[in-house]
Amino acid sequence: MSTLNDVATLDLPFNAPFDWPRLLRFFSGRATPGVEAVEDGAYRRGIDWNGDSGTLSVRLHPRKRCIVASIEGPASRHADALAAPVARMFDLRADPNKIAAGLAADPWLAPLVAAVPGLRVPGAWSGFELVVRAIVGQQISVKAATTIIGRLVQRAGEPIDGHPHQNTAWRFPTPAALAEVDLAKIGMPGKRVAALQGFARAVASGDVPLDSSDTVDAASLRAALLALAGIGPWTVEYVAMRAWRDADAWPASDLVLMQSICARDPSLVRPAQQRSRTDAWRPYRAYAAMHLWNEVADRAGAARGG
């Protein structure tokens, strides 16, 4: 780690191959307006850590097998503690060769793995933010969800005083703020608004310790989320993939995944019928999902899927 004038820099290594362009594309298509941005080949967001605010910027090192994370502002004093969450977010600890060997045994996935051997499962800075995103994104496009998330930030978030980067100058709403804000005419059906605010209340009260620093059993978190109105298995598995780093999570009811499987075998129409096929991808089903989503995104030239 190097530190200079309230800027700390971390070189965080990864196991090659590492598909940085597609990782950045995924984050770019889902960046929360005002909070996150992908610009000039880097991911950037405003952060708060132990009461100190700052800017996190992450880019690929031009020569070494590592990413470079820069923390600007008072939060830079916590750089050592920030190394682990950044590594999780960018899936640096994955073993791509082991994952590729597991998935390439399947004739459907072998060409996808060969084309993109370093594909990662993009993580999330905050489990709370990710669940909010997942609820908002139910049954709408990635672009539409991003628009609504931006409105949520404007209504319930807070600007960061003196923040030097205009595109990341907002704090994402806290659970308590999101639970109480008026969300009328924000562009979501009433039931989805109720689900979103019910979830925020559950996190604010501590009933769902989503981003707790204490060790929480993933099975307990899954059960707690599923017990909330408006949150189903797709949301829970999506969060397990990205926030809890469950390499075997599988959002079985995802429309893009179901269509991709059915296109390969028209007899497999429903998730229950597809299960015997997708179980063969254990224990790396989350990476299989990313490969299938990525295939669609590559073909469409867009951030579709996930």
Secondary structure, DSSP 8 states (H G I E B T S, - for coil): -EEETTEEEEEEE--S---HHHHHHHHHHH--TTTEEEETTEEEEEEEETTEEEEEEEEE-SSSSEEEEEEESGGGGGHHHHHHHHHHHTTTT--HHHHHHHHTTSTTTHHHHHH-TT------S-HHHHHHHHHHTTTS-HHHHHHHHHHHHHHH-EE-TT-S-GGG-EE---HHHHHHS--TTSSS-HHHHHHHHHHHHHHHHTSS-TT-SS---HHHHHHHHHTSTT--HHHHHHHHHHTS--TT---TT-HHHHHHHHHH-TT--SHHHHHHHHGGGTT-HHHHHHHHHHHHHHHHTS----
